Amino acid sequence: MAYPDRLQFVEGHKYYDPKATPETPRWFNVDVKLVRKTRLLSLKELREYPELANMRILQKGNRLSITPVDPREWAFILERLK
C-alpha cells in the first residue's frame, strides 16, 4: 500500500516539495519484498513466445528500467521460462 513520503514536507531536505501538503501529498512510498527470483531473460528470448507479443518491454521505444509487466505476463514467465 502506498503512503506519503514524509521527506517531501521537510523544508531544506533535498526531497522537499513546496507544492506538497499533508492533505495533498505529491510523492508516495511503497514497501516491497522479494518473493521469488527468476533467472535473467533476454529480450530475444521473450520475443520467442507469441503469448508475450504485447508486453510493453517488447514494444519499440520502451526503456527496460521503467517498463511495467502485466500480472498475466509475469505468471506466464514464471510458469514457462523457469
C-alpha positions in Angstrom: 0.0 0.0 0.0 1.3 3.5 -0.9 1.8 6.1 1.8 3.1 9.7 1.6 6.8 10.2 1.7 7.4 12.3 4.8 10.6 13.9 3.4 8.6 15.9 0.9 7.4 18.0 3.9 10.8 18.7 5.4 11.9 22.1 4.4 15.6 22.1 3.4 15.7 18.4 2.6 16.7 17.5 -0.9 13.3 15.8 -1.4 11.3 18.8 -0.1 8.4 19.7 -2.3 6.9 23.1 -1.6 3.7 22.2 -3.5 3.1 19.1 -1.3 0.9 19.3 1.7 -0.2 16.6 4.2 -3.7 16.8 2.7 -2.5 16.6 -0.9 0.9 14.8 -0.9 2.7 14.6 -4.3 5.2 11.8 -3.5 4.4 8.3 -2.2 6.4 5.4 -0.9 5.7 1.7 -1.2 7.3 -1.1 0.7 8.4 -4.1 -1.4 9.5 -7.5 -0.5 11.3 -10.1 -2.6 9.0 -13.1 -3.1 10.9 -15.1 -5.7 13.9 -14.7 -8.0 13.9 -15.8 -11.6 16.8 -16.2 -14.0 17.7 -13.3 -16.3 15.8 -13.3 -19.5 16.9 -11.7 -22.7 14.6 -9.7 -25.0 15.4 -12.1 -27.7 14.2 -15.0 -25.6 11.0 -13.2 -24.6 10.2 -12.4 -28.3 10.2 -16.2 -29.0 6.8 -16.5 -27.2 3.8 -15.2 -29.1 1.9 -15.1 -25.8 4.2 -12.2 -24.8 4.0 -10.2 -28.0 2.0 -7.4 -26.4 4.5 -6.9 -23.5 5.4 -3.2 -23.3 9.1 -4.1 -22.8 9.0 -5.7 -26.3 7.4 -2.6 -28.0 9.7 -0.2 -29.8 10.8 2.8 -27.7 10.3 1.4 -24.2 13.1 1.6 -21.6 13.9 -1.5 -19.7 14.2 0.2 -16.3 10.7 1.6 -16.2 8.5 -0.8 -18.1 5.6 -2.4 -16.2 4.8 -6.0 -16.5 1.2 -7.2 -16.6 0.5 -9.8 -13.9 -0.6 -12.3 -16.5 2.7 -11.8 -18.4 4.6 -12.3 -15.2 2.7 -15.5 -14.4 3.5 -16.8 -17.9 7.1 -16.1 -17.4 7.3 -17.8 -14.0 5.5 -20.9 -15.3 7.0 -21.4 -18.7 10.5 -19.9 -18.6 11.9 -21.4 -15.4 
